[in-house]
């Protein structure tokens, strides 16, 4: 786990990279991302992940296996 001095160094680097004016926007975006991630984890069982069959369009179709040709 990170100690107090490591967090201070990370905070200073973040302020230098992003600037003090962008820091509130960065925190807001990070908070929303974490909230959405937690919501997705909690409702993970409700998501339908079964693959859907592609819809067939009108056009030439491949012969079925085992079917005899008419020639």
N, CA, C and O atoms as a Tinker XYZ file with bonds, in Angstrom:
   284  protein
     1  N      0.836000   -1.169000    0.000000    73     2
     2  CA     0.000000    0.000000    0.000000    64     1     3
     3  C      0.884000    1.236000    0.000000    63     2     4     5
     4  O      1.983000    1.223000    0.554000    81     3
     5  N      0.406000    2.288000   -0.615000    73     3     6
     6  CA     1.188000    3.507000   -0.708000    64     5     7
     7  C      1.093000    4.305000    0.583000    63     6     8     9
     8  O      0.037000    4.380000    1.212000    81     7
     9  N      2.216000    4.898000    0.963000    73     7    10
    10  CA     2.259000    5.729000    2.163000    64     9    11
    11  C      1.900000    7.172000    1.836000    63    10    12    13
    12  O      1.592000    7.498000    0.690000    81    11
    13  N      1.942000    8.026000    2.840000    73    11    14
    14  CA     1.569000    9.429000    2.674000    64    13    15
    15  C      2.484000   10.184000    1.722000    63    14    16    17
    16  O      2.014000   10.968000    0.897000    81    15
    17  N      3.786000    9.951000    1.830000    73    15    18
    18  CA     4.717000   10.689000    0.970000    64    17    19
    19  C      4.566000   10.275000   -0.497000    63    18    20    21
    20  O      4.729000   11.108000   -1.389000    81    19
    21  N      4.259000    9.002000   -0.758000    73    19    22
    22  CA     4.058000    8.568000   -2.136000    64    21    23
    23  C      2.832000    9.231000   -2.750000    63    22    24    25
    24  O      2.852000    9.626000   -3.916000    81    23
    25  N      1.749000    9.355000   -1.950000    73    23    26
    26  CA     0.537000   10.014000   -2.452000    64    25    27
    27  C      0.801000   11.482000   -2.775000    63    26    28    29
    28  O      0.273000   12.006000   -3.756000    81    27
    29  N      1.611000   12.146000   -1.959000    73    27    30
    30  CA     1.932000   13.553000   -2.204000    64    29    31
    31  C      2.716000   13.694000   -3.504000    63    30    32    33
    32  O      2.443000   14.598000   -4.294000    81    31
    33  N      3.677000   12.817000   -3.731000    73    31    34
    34  CA     4.457000   12.861000   -4.980000    64    33    35
    35  C      3.544000   12.616000   -6.175000    63    34    36    37
    36  O      3.657000   13.313000   -7.184000    81    35
    37  N      2.644000   11.642000   -6.085000    73    35    38
    38  CA     1.712000   11.356000   -7.182000    64    37    39
    39  C      0.800000   12.549000   -7.432000    63    38    40    41
    40  O      0.541000   12.893000   -8.585000    81    39
    41  N      0.309000   13.185000   -6.373000    73    39    42
    42  CA    -0.558000   14.359000   -6.515000    64    41    43
    43  C      0.176000   15.509000   -7.192000    63    42    44    45
    44  O     -0.394000   16.178000   -8.054000    81    43
    45  N      1.432000   15.752000   -6.819000    73    43    46
    46  CA     2.226000   16.820000   -7.447000    64    45    47
    47  C      2.430000   16.525000   -8.927000    63    46    48    49
    48  O      2.326000   17.431000   -9.754000    81    47
    49  N      2.715000   15.286000   -9.273000    73    47    50
    50  CA     2.910000   14.918000  -10.680000    64    49    51
    51  C      1.618000   15.114000  -11.464000    63    50    52    53
    52  O      1.651000   15.612000  -12.589000    81    51
    53  N      0.481000   14.731000  -10.886000    73    51    54
    54  CA    -0.808000   14.903000  -11.555000    64    53    55
    55  C     -1.098000   16.379000  -11.773000    63    54    56    57
    56  O     -1.585000   16.760000  -12.837000    81    55
    57  N     -0.808000   17.214000  -10.785000    73    55    58
    58  CA    -1.038000   18.655000  -10.930000    64    57    59
    59  C     -0.138000   19.235000  -12.010000    63    58    60    61
    60  O     -0.568000   20.094000  -12.779000    81    59
    61  N      1.087000   18.781000  -12.076000    73    59    62
    62  CA     2.007000   19.282000  -13.114000    64    61    63
    63  C      1.542000   18.842000  -14.497000    63    62    64    65
    64  O      1.562000   19.638000  -15.435000    81    63
    65  N      1.127000   17.596000  -14.637000    73    63    66
    66  CA     0.734000   17.074000  -15.951000    64    65    67
    67  C     -0.587000   17.678000  -16.424000    63    66    68    69
    68  O     -0.682000   18.125000  -17.567000    81    67
    69  N     -1.592000   17.698000  -15.576000    73    67    70
    70  CA    -2.921000   18.138000  -15.991000    64    69    71
    71  C     -3.207000   19.603000  -15.694000    63    70    72    73
    72  O     -4.083000   20.190000  -16.329000    81    71
    73  N     -2.513000   20.198000  -14.773000    73    71    74
    74  CA    -2.766000   21.579000  -14.394000    64    73    75
    75  C     -3.856000   21.659000  -13.343000    63    74    76    77
    76  O     -4.725000   20.792000  -13.255000    81    75
    77  N     -3.792000   22.718000  -12.548000    73    75    78
    78  CA    -4.733000   22.858000  -11.441000    64    77    79
    79  C     -6.152000   23.131000  -11.931000    63    78    80    81
    80  O     -7.113000   22.787000  -11.242000    81    79
    81  N     -6.305000   23.743000  -13.112000    73    79    82
    82  CA    -7.653000   24.064000  -13.596000    64    81    83
    83  C     -8.376000   22.825000  -14.117000    63    82    84    85
    84  O     -9.605000   22.772000  -14.073000    81    83
    85  N     -7.649000   21.841000  -14.603000    73    83    86
    86  CA    -8.273000   20.623000  -15.132000    64    85    87
    87  C     -8.510000   19.571000  -14.060000    63    86    88    89
    88  O     -9.208000   18.587000  -14.305000    81    87
    89  N     -7.947000   19.760000  -12.890000    73    87    90
    90  CA    -8.047000   18.754000  -11.829000    64    89    91
    91  C     -9.484000   18.474000  -11.392000    63    90    92    93
    92  O     -9.821000   17.305000  -11.207000    81    91
    93  N    -10.356000   19.480000  -11.213000    73    91    94
    94  CA   -11.747000   19.168000  -10.848000    64    93    95
    95  C    -12.479000   18.381000  -11.939000    63    94    96    97
    96  O    -13.271000   17.491000  -11.632000    81    95
    97  N    -12.222000   18.700000  -13.191000    73    95    98
    98  CA   -12.852000   17.963000  -14.291000    64    97    99
    99  C    -12.362000   16.531000  -14.323000    63    98   100   101
   100  O    -13.133000   15.608000  -14.587000    81    99
   101  N    -11.076000   16.344000  -14.053000    73    99   102
   102  CA   -10.508000   15.003000  -14.024000    64   101   103
   103  C    -11.114000   14.177000  -12.895000    63   102   104   105
   104  O    -11.435000   13.004000  -13.088000    81   103
   105  N    -11.272000   14.776000  -11.724000    73   103   106
   106  CA   -11.878000   14.082000  -10.590000    64   105   107
   107  C    -13.336000   13.734000  -10.846000    63   106   108   109
   108  O    -13.801000   12.654000  -10.482000    81   107
   109  N    -14.058000   14.664000  -11.481000    73   107   110
   110  CA   -15.463000   14.416000  -11.804000    64   109   111
   111  C    -15.597000   13.250000  -12.785000    63   110   112   113
   112  O    -16.439000   12.370000  -12.606000    81   111
   113  N    -14.765000   13.254000  -13.811000    73   111   114
   114  CA   -14.804000   12.157000  -14.794000    64   113   115
   115  C    -14.420000   10.829000  -14.176000    63   114   116   117
   116  O    -15.011000    9.798000  -14.496000    81   115
   117  N    -13.435000   10.846000  -13.293000    73   115   118
   118  CA   -13.016000    9.611000  -12.626000    64   117   119
   119  C    -14.114000    9.084000  -11.709000    63   118   120   121
   120  O    -14.348000    7.878000  -11.640000    81   119
   121  N    -14.787000    9.993000  -11.006000    73   119   122
   122  CA   -15.887000    9.581000  -10.129000    64   121   123
   123  C    -17.032000    8.963000  -10.908000    63   122   124   125
   124  O    -17.595000    7.951000  -10.489000    81   123
   125  N    -17.383000    9.565000  -12.046000    73   123   126
   126  CA   -18.451000    9.010000  -12.883000    64   125   127
   127  C    -18.065000    7.641000  -13.433000    63   126   128   129
   128  O    -18.895000    6.734000  -13.498000    81   127
   129  N    -16.797000    7.496000  -13.829000    73   127   130
   130  CA   -16.340000    6.211000  -14.362000    64   129   131
   131  C    -16.416000    5.120000  -13.305000    63   130   132   133
   132  O    -16.850000    4.004000  -13.591000    81   131
   133  N    -15.997000    5.437000  -12.086000    73   131   134
   134  CA   -16.051000    4.449000  -11.005000    64   133   135
   135  C    -17.491000    4.089000  -10.681000    63   134   136   137
   136  O    -17.807000    2.921000  -10.454000    81   135
   137  N    -18.369000    5.090000  -10.658000    73   135   138
   138  CA   -19.794000    4.853000  -10.380000    64   137   139
   139  C    -20.406000    3.936000  -11.436000    63   138   140   141
   140  O    -21.126000    2.995000  -11.106000    81   139
   141  N    -20.116000    4.216000  -12.711000    73   139   142
   142  CA   -20.652000    3.380000  -13.788000    64   141   143
   143  C    -20.087000    1.969000  -13.734000    63   142   144   145
   144  O    -20.799000    1.002000  -14.008000    81   143
   145  N    -18.810000    1.845000  -13.383000    73   143   146
   146  CA   -18.202000    0.525000  -13.272000    64   145   147
   147  C    -18.862000   -0.284000  -12.162000    63   146   148   149
   148  O    -19.167000   -1.461000  -12.351000    81   147
   149  N    -19.085000    0.339000  -11.002000    73   147   150
   150  CA   -19.740000   -0.363000   -9.893000    64   149   151
   151  C    -21.161000   -0.764000  -10.261000    63   150   152   153
   152  O    -21.615000   -1.851000   -9.903000    81   151
   153  N    -21.867000    0.113000  -10.976000    73   151   154
   154  CA   -23.229000   -0.208000  -11.398000    64   153   155
   155  C    -23.213000   -1.400000  -12.356000    63   154   156   157
   156  O    -24.067000   -2.282000  -12.267000    81   155
   157  N    -22.250000   -1.426000  -13.262000    73   155   158
   158  CA   -22.160000   -2.531000  -14.215000    64   157   159
   159  C    -21.811000   -3.837000  -13.514000    63   158   160   161
   160  O    -22.315000   -4.895000  -13.890000    81   159
   161  N    -20.959000   -3.775000  -12.507000    73   159   162
   162  CA   -20.587000   -4.985000  -11.771000    64   161   163
   163  C    -21.788000   -5.516000  -10.986000    63   162   164   165
   164  O    -22.010000   -6.726000  -10.931000    81   163
   165  N    -22.554000   -4.620000  -10.384000    73   163   166
   166  CA   -23.699000   -5.052000   -9.581000    64   165   167
   167  C    -24.834000   -5.593000  -10.436000    63   166   168   169
   168  O    -25.576000   -6.461000   -9.977000    81   167
   169  N    -24.994000   -5.113000  -11.662000    73   167   170
   170  CA   -26.069000   -5.576000  -12.534000    64   169   171
   171  C    -25.526000   -6.498000  -13.614000    63   170   172   173
   172  O    -26.172000   -6.678000  -14.646000    81   171
   173  N    -24.367000   -7.079000  -13.403000    73   171   174
   174  CA   -23.729000   -7.921000  -14.408000    64   173   175
   175  C    -24.545000   -9.137000  -14.784000    63   174   176   177
   176  O    -24.474000   -9.587000  -15.927000    81   175
   177  N    -25.317000   -9.686000  -13.863000    73   175   178
   178  CA   -26.112000  -10.867000  -14.151000    64   177   179
   179  C    -27.300000  -10.575000  -15.042000    63   178   180   181
   180  O    -27.883000  -11.498000  -15.611000    81   179
   181  N    -27.673000   -9.319000  -15.176000    73   179   182
   182  CA   -28.850000   -8.971000  -15.954000    64   181   183
   183  C    -28.529000   -8.689000  -17.425000    63   182   184   185
   184  O    -29.440000   -8.515000  -18.234000    81   183
   185  N    -27.250000   -8.643000  -17.772000    73   183   186
   186  CA   -26.862000   -8.335000  -19.143000    64   185   187
   187  C    -26.959000   -9.598000  -19.986000    63   186   188   189
   188  O    -26.440000  -10.647000  -19.605000    81   187
   189  N    -27.624000   -9.497000  -21.129000    73   187   190
   190  CA   -27.781000  -10.624000  -22.034000    64   189   191
   191  C    -26.562000  -10.703000  -22.938000    63   190   192   193
   192  O    -26.332000   -9.810000  -23.753000    81   191
   193  N    -25.779000  -11.768000  -22.799000    73   191   194
   194  CA   -24.564000  -11.914000  -23.583000    64   193   195
   195  C    -24.661000  -13.052000  -24.591000    63   194   196   197
   196  O    -23.647000  -13.457000  -25.158000    81   195
   197  N    -25.868000  -13.577000  -24.824000    73   195   198
   198  CA   -26.013000  -14.657000  -25.787000    64   197   199
   199  C    -25.839000  -14.103000  -27.197000    63   198   200   201
   200  O    -26.382000  -13.047000  -27.525000    81   199
   201  N    -25.087000  -14.812000  -28.025000    73   199   202
   202  CA   -24.891000  -14.317000  -29.388000    64   201   203
   203  C    -26.187000  -14.411000  -30.185000    63   202   204   205
   204  O    -26.957000  -15.360000  -30.038000    81   203
   205  N    -26.408000  -13.436000  -31.008000    73   203   206
   206  CA   -27.615000  -13.416000  -31.826000    64   205   207
   207  C    -27.285000  -13.993000  -33.194000    63   206   208   209
   208  O    -26.183000  -13.808000  -33.709000    81   207
   209  N    -28.258000  -14.700000  -33.779000    73   207   210
   210  CA   -28.066000  -15.260000  -35.103000    64   209   211
   211  C    -28.179000  -14.133000  -36.124000    63   210   212   213
   212  O    -29.083000  -13.302000  -36.037000    81   211
   213  N    -27.269000  -14.104000  -37.084000    73   211   214
   214  CA   -27.364000  -13.053000  -38.100000    64   213   215
   215  C    -28.585000  -13.271000  -38.981000    63   214   216   217
   216  O    -28.949000  -14.404000  -39.296000    81   215
   217  N    -29.206000  -12.174000  -39.368000    73   215   218
   218  CA   -30.376000  -12.272000  -40.231000    64   217   219
   219  C    -29.923000  -12.602000  -41.650000    63   218   220   221
   220  O    -28.963000  -12.026000  -42.161000    81   219
   221  N    -30.628000  -13.531000  -42.269000    73   219   222
   222  CA   -30.290000  -13.912000  -43.633000    64   221   223
   223  C    -30.988000  -12.981000  -44.605000    63   222   224   225
   224  O    -32.170000  -12.670000  -44.455000    81   223
   225  N    -30.240000  -12.543000  -45.601000    73   223   226
   226  CA   -30.811000  -11.685000  -46.631000    64   225   227
   227  C    -31.180000  -12.545000  -47.829000    63   226   228   229
   228  O    -30.669000  -13.652000  -47.996000    81   227
   229  N    -32.063000  -12.026000  -48.653000    73   227   230
   230  CA   -32.433000  -12.746000  -49.861000    64   229   231
   231  C    -31.219000  -12.798000  -50.779000    63   230   232   233
   232  O    -30.525000  -11.799000  -50.968000    81   231
   233  N    -30.981000  -13.938000  -51.328000    73   231   234
   234  CA   -29.840000  -14.106000  -52.215000    64   233   235
   235  C    -29.532000  -15.579000  -52.353000    63   234   236   237
   236  O    -30.245000  -16.426000  -51.814000    81   235
   237  N    -28.475000  -15.882000  -53.072000    73   235   238
   238  CA   -28.127000  -17.303000  -53.238000    64   237   239
   239  C    -27.767000  -17.922000  -51.898000    63   238   240   241
   240  O    -27.024000  -17.356000  -51.096000    81   239
   241  N    -28.322000  -19.103000  -51.693000    73   239   242
   242  CA   -28.059000  -19.791000  -50.444000    64   241   243
   243  C    -27.200000  -21.005000  -50.723000    63   242   244   245
   244  O    -27.302000  -21.620000  -51.784000    81   243
   245  N    -26.369000  -21.340000  -49.784000    73   243   246
   246  CA   -25.525000  -22.515000  -49.911000    64   245   247
   247  C    -26.389000  -23.751000  -49.728000    63   246   248   249
   248  O    -27.316000  -23.742000  -48.919000    81   247
   249  N    -26.097000  -24.824000  -50.473000    73   247   250
   250  CA   -26.894000  -26.048000  -50.304000    64   249   251
   251  C    -26.666000  -26.641000  -48.927000    63   250   252   253
   252  O    -25.583000  -26.526000  -48.354000    81   251
   253  N    -27.691000  -27.267000  -48.415000    73   251   254
   254  CA   -27.587000  -27.890000  -47.109000    64   253   255
   255  C    -26.731000  -29.144000  -47.213000    63   254   256   257
   256  O    -26.732000  -29.793000  -48.259000    81   255
   257  N    -26.015000  -29.498000  -46.185000    73   255   258
   258  CA   -25.199000  -30.708000  -46.231000    64   257   259
   259  C    -26.089000  -31.935000  -46.404000    63   258   260   261
   260  O    -27.134000  -32.055000  -45.763000    81   259
   261  N    -25.665000  -32.829000  -47.267000    73   259   262
   262  CA   -26.422000  -34.054000  -47.494000    64   261   263
   263  C    -27.497000  -33.905000  -48.553000    63   262   264   265
   264  O    -28.142000  -34.896000  -48.897000    81   263
   265  N    -27.716000  -32.727000  -49.080000    73   263   266
   266  CA   -28.733000  -32.521000  -50.108000    64   265   267
   267  C    -28.149000  -32.915000  -51.466000    63   266   268   269
   268  O    -26.987000  -32.635000  -51.761000    81   267
   269  N    -28.970000  -33.566000  -52.281000    73   267   270
   270  CA   -28.515000  -33.990000  -53.603000    64   269   271
   271  C    -28.816000  -32.893000  -54.606000    63   270   272   273
   272  O    -29.828000  -32.200000  -54.500000    81   271
   273  N    -27.931000  -32.738000  -55.582000    73   271   274
   274  CA   -28.171000  -31.730000  -56.612000    64   273   275
   275  C    -29.161000  -32.272000  -57.633000    63   274   276   277
   276  O    -29.326000  -33.486000  -57.755000    81   275
   277  N    -29.809000  -31.394000  -58.356000    73   275   278
   278  CA   -30.837000  -31.788000  -59.308000    64   277   279
   279  C    -30.284000  -32.055000  -60.695000    63   278   280   281
   280  O    -31.075000  -32.248000  -61.618000    81   279
   281  N    -29.004000  -32.077000  -60.893000    73   279   282
   282  CA   -28.438000  -32.321000  -62.231000    64   281   283
   283  C    -28.179000  -33.749000  -62.507000    63   282   284
   284  O    -27.706000  -34.093000  -63.590000    81   283
